């Protein structure tokens, strides 16, 4: 019976790799597979088990924590429509433009600010690709460096809170764990903050080193141009452009970290704040509101359809004893907890070459979480490691979504091979941070 559960897992994984819709593959194949077993081998699976499914689905739909998903999505898309990214990039470029690599550093910092205020990778990469890539190429930046900086900075929203990845990851871990091993979303946000900031810092250090070693790869902006842009009211311009976004970030994250508001309540504050910020920027209109609502509905529906499909898969997989079988297999193989964790990290990293982070969260994480619990591992630490690892899935060829987003808005002369080469150093940096948190777990508790 347990082998049938592993066959189901492998079948779903193969079909997803072949391009079938994730949500319907997870749910549909699980139901068809279970139905076939109930006919051919009813002693292994009874269709009455599906009586449990409606209550589980309603548990997902009524989950208070998951209400944060559409609200954070709304917040991110509304801020993208406000023109915030363009204003921040222009201002930051002139702040750091006098040093070599200053424009690239400004892209990283703006990427971090957008990550803490939007968390939508596609919107961030596309926006920065449209605004900064032509400018960087025009100013003589090496194509590989420019594309690598933009793509990697756009994925910072996956680890810097508030992050949809962290919300989904916390919910999946909690639904697959015993009560005592649950991970609070707010705690996961707090633990992810320092690794996310370390990632930003190392990006900046890497750019400075490359700029120093290869002066022609990242030239500085002429002083005359910087002087002209700054003018007499540069300080007030910085305050006007940066104060409100930073204030929104502080309110949203501060309310979570201090315990004043739950992540769901803070996401509602963020959605309202993003709308007011768009209104202040004089970009708000009924048309914009409709576009934001439509995109929010589309992305939220996608996430929840996948989640419902994953709920069906988990029910069938566990009824067939797949989780028990894997747990017994790991225990009998005498793998230490750290070796098993390392094995899972390798599997997640390789899976990121082929499938999206949402699919990894809803397929792999529910399978391995009970084993981590049985090995008495700290699920907060494990969750941060998985989240950092998932970030690489946006950058790893051939199916890194950030690479597709960037290629879609890049000038025609930018080749896909250049984007792939440009992203490699940043993938290595991300893996370095994963290794840092792996060997020094106390980083997430500082």
N, C-alpha and C positions, 0 to 999 in steps of 0.2 A: 504493500500500500504506500509506503514511504517513497519507494522508487517512482511511483506514479506522480507524486507531488513534484519530484525533481524533474521528471519528464515535462510536466505542465510548465514549470518555471523556464526550462530550456526552450520549449516550444514558443512561449510568449516572447522571450528574449529574441529568438531568431526572427519571428514575424515582425517585431518592431524594427529590427535592423534592416529588414527588407522594405520598410517604409509604410507599413499599415498603420492606420490611426491608433494612437496609443490608448486612448480611453476605451474605444470599442474593442480593441484587441484584448486588453486586460479583462474587461467585464465579459465580453462575448465568448472568448475562447474558454474562460473559466467555467461559464455556464454550460457550454457545449461539451466540454471535457467531463464535467461532473455528471451531466445527463447521460453521456455514453457509459461512464463507469457504473452509474446506478442501474443501467439496463444489463450490462455484461457481467458486472460483479457487484450486485447490490449489498453484499456483506461489507464492502469497503466504503461505500458512500450511499446515503439515502437522500433523495430529493427533499425530504422533510427538513433537512438541514437549512434549506433556503428560507424556511419560515423565520429564521433569525435575521435574514438580510434586511427586511424593511426597517427593523428597529436600529440596525447598525447604520443604515443610510440616513435615517432621521437623526441619529446621533451626530453624524457628520454635518448635516444641514443645520442643526440647532447648536453647533459648537460655537460658543461665544468667542473663543480665541480666533477662529477662522474669519470672523467678521472684519478683522484687521486687514485681510488680504484685499478686498475690493476698495477699502478706504485708503490704504497705502498706494494702490494702483491709481486711484483717482488723484491722489496728492501728486504723484510723480508725473502723470500725464498733464495735469493742470499747470504744474510748474514748467514743464517743457513748452507749453503753449504760451507762457508768460514772457518768453524771450530772455529768461534769466541767464541761460547758458551763454548766449552771445554777449550780453553785458559783462558777465564775469570774465569771460575769456579775453575780451578786449582790454579790460582794466588790468587783469593779472599779467597779460603780455607786456604791458607798458611798465608794470611794477618790476618785473624780472628781466625785461628785455635787454638791459644793458650788459648782462653777463652771457657768456656762451651757453647755449642750451636753455636760455631763459624762457623762450616760447614753449619749449617742451615741458619745462618745469611748471609753467602756468597751466598747461593742459592737465598735468597730473593733479595739481591742487584743485582746479575746477572740477575734475572728475571726482575727487574726494568729497568736495562740497555737494555736488549733485548726488553722489551716492548717499550722503547723509540726509538728503532732502527729497530724493526721488526713488532711487533703488530700482529703476527700470533700465535694464542693460540696453535693450534695443533702442529706446529713445535717446539715451545718453550717447551711445556710439554714433548713431545717425546724426544727432545734433552736432557733436564735436567734429565728426567727419566732414560735414557740410561747411562748418564755419572755419575750422582750424587747419584741415589738411591742405586745401589750396594755398592758404597763407604760408604754411610751413614749407611747402614745395617751392613757392615763389621766392621765399627768402633763402633758398639754397640748402634746406635740410635734406639729408640723405633720406630717400624714400623709405628704406627699411626702418630707420629710426622713427620717422614721423608716423608711419602706420602702426608700428609696435607700441608707441606711446599712447596713441589714441585708443586702440583696441583694448589694451591692458587697463588703461584708466577708466574706460567705460564699464569694465566688469567689477570695479571696486564696490558697486552697489550690492554685490552678492555677499559681501562679508562685513562691510561697514553698516551698522544699524542706522535706521530701521530697515531691515532687509526681509523681503518676502520669502527668500530661501530659508532664513532662520525661523520665521513663523511656521512654515510648512514642515521644516525639519523637527522643530520642537513638538508639533502636534503629532507627527508620525512616530517619533520616539515615545511620546506619552501613551499613544494608543497601542503601542507594541510592548509596553513595559508593565511591570508591576507598579502599584501605586507609590511605593517607597522610592522607586527609581525614576520618577517623573522629572522632567526638566522644564522649568518655568521659562516662558518666552522672554520676560524681562531679564532674567538671570543670563540667558543665552546672549541677549543683546549686550549686556555688560561685559561678558567674557570675550565677546568678539571684537570689542572696541580697540583694545591695545594691539592685537595681531593685525587688525586692519590698518591702524596708524603706522605700525612698523613696516607694513608692506608699502605704504605711501612713501615713508622715509627712505627705504631702500631703492625704490624707483628713482627718487630724486638724486640719491648718491650715485646710482648707476649712470644717470644722464650727465651729471657733473664730470664723472670719470671719462665717459666717452667723449664729451665735449673737450676735455683737456687733452686727451690722447689724439683725437682726430678733429682738429680745429675747423676743418671745412665741412664736417658732418652736421654741425649745429651752430651756425654763426649767430652773433648777437645782432640786435636791431640797431641801426644807426642812431647816434645820440641826438642828432637834429630832429629825427622823427619822434623820438621819445619826448623831447623838449616841447615840440609842437603839440603833441597829444595832451601832455600834462597841463599846460597852460597855467592859469592863475588859480583855478578852482579844483585842482586835482584831488586835494584832501577831501573836500566836500563831495566830490564825485565818488570817491572810494566809499565814503560813509553811506552815501545814498544807495549805491549798488550792492554793497556787501552787508550792511547792517541788518536789513529786513530778512534776507535768507538765513543769515547766521542766527538771528533772533528766533526764527521759526525752528531751526534745528535744535537750538538750546531748549526751547519750550517743549518740543516733542520728546527729545531724548532725556532732557532733565526731568520731565514729569514721570518718565518710566523709571529712571535710575533712582530717583528719590522716593519712589513708591506713592507719589501723589496720584498718579493715574496708571491704569493697566495699559498694556500695549494696544488693546482695542480702543480704549478711550483716547489714548494719545494719537492713534491713527485718525480718529474723528477730528481732533483738534488740528492735526496736520492738514487734513482735507479742507477744513474751513480756512485755515491760515493760507494755504496755497491759493484758494479762490480769492481771498482778500488781497494777496500779493499780486495776483494777475489783475485785479481791479485797480490797484494802486499804479501798476505799470501801464494802465490804460489799454490793456490788451483783451479785457473781458468783453464778451458779447454773447448773445443767445446762440449764435452759430458755434462759437468756441465751446460753450457749455454742452451743446448737443454732441459735438465731436468727442469731447472728453467722456461724456456719459456712454456713448456708443463704444469707444475703445475700452473703457473700464468693464462694460458688460461683456464684451467679446473675450477679453483676457481672463476675467473672473470665471466665466462659463467654461473656458478651456481648462482652467485649473480644477474646478469642481467636478467636471465630467471625468477627468483623469483620476481624481480622488475617489469618486464613486466606483469607477472601474477597479481601482486598487483595493477598495474595501471588499469587493466581490472576490477578487483574486486571493486576498489574504484569508477570507473565510474558507474557501475551497482548499487552499494550500495547508492551512492549519488543521482542517478536518481530516485531511489525508495523512496528517502526521509529519508533514515536511519539516516543520520547525524542530520537532523532537528528534527526527532523524539526523538533521544537520548538527544539532547540539550533541547527540551521542557520538556522531562521527568526529567532531572536534575533540571531545573529551577522550575518546578512545585513541586518537592519534597523538595524544600527549603534547599537544601544542600549548605553549605558555600563552597567557593572555596577550602579552606584547607581540608575540609572533603572529597570533591570530589577527590582532589589530593591524599589524603591518600587511598581512595578506589581504585584508579587507580594503586597506588604502590602495594597494596595487590594483585590485579588481575595480574599485571606483574610478581610479585614474584611467585605466584602460577603457572602461565603459564610457568615460567622458569623450573618447575619440569618436564614438559612434552614436550616442544617444544624449538627450537633453537632461539637464539637472533635475527637472521635475520627475522624469521617468526613473532616474536613479533613486531619488528620494522615495518614490512610491513603490518601487519594485525591490530594490536591494536592501534598503534600510529596515523595512519591517521583517525581513528574513533574518538579518544578522543581530538586530537589537535584543531578542530573547537570549541569544548566545552570549552577548556582552553582559547581560544581566546575570546569567548563570555563572559567568566568570568573575562576577563582582567588580566590574570595571566602572569607573566614574563616567556616567553618561554625559555629563556636561563637557568634560574633556574630549570624549569621543565625538560628541556633536560638533564641537569647534573644529576638530581635525577633519571631519567629513565635510563641513561647510567650506573650509579652506581648499580642500581637495576638489570639491564641486566647482569652485571658481575656475579651475583650469579647464573644465569642460567647455567653457565659452571660447577658449583660445586654441585648443588642440586640434590640428588638422586631422582628418579632412572635413569634419562636420562642425567645427567651432562656429557657433552662431554669431559671435562678435565679428569674426572674419567675414562672414557673409554680409552682415549689416554694413561693414565698412566698405567692402568691395562694391556693394550696391550704390554707394554715394561717392566713391572715389573717382577722380578724373580718369579718362580712358587710358592714359599712359601708365597708370599704376597697375602692375601685373599681380596676379594672384600669388605667384612664386615670391615676389618681393614682400607681400604681406606675411606669407608663411615664414620667410627668413627673419623678418623684423620682429615677429612675436616670440621667437625661440628664447632670447635672453630673459624675457619677462615670465615665461613659463618656468624657467630655471629659478628665477627669483621667488616665484610663488611656491615651488617645491621646497626651496630653502626655508621659507617661513613655516611650511608644513613640518619639515624636519625640526625646526627650532621649537615649535610647540610640542612635537612628539617627545623630544629629549628633555625639554624644560617645561613641564606642564604648569608650573607655578606662574608662567607668563599670563595665563588667562585669569588668574586670581588677584593680580596686582591692582 
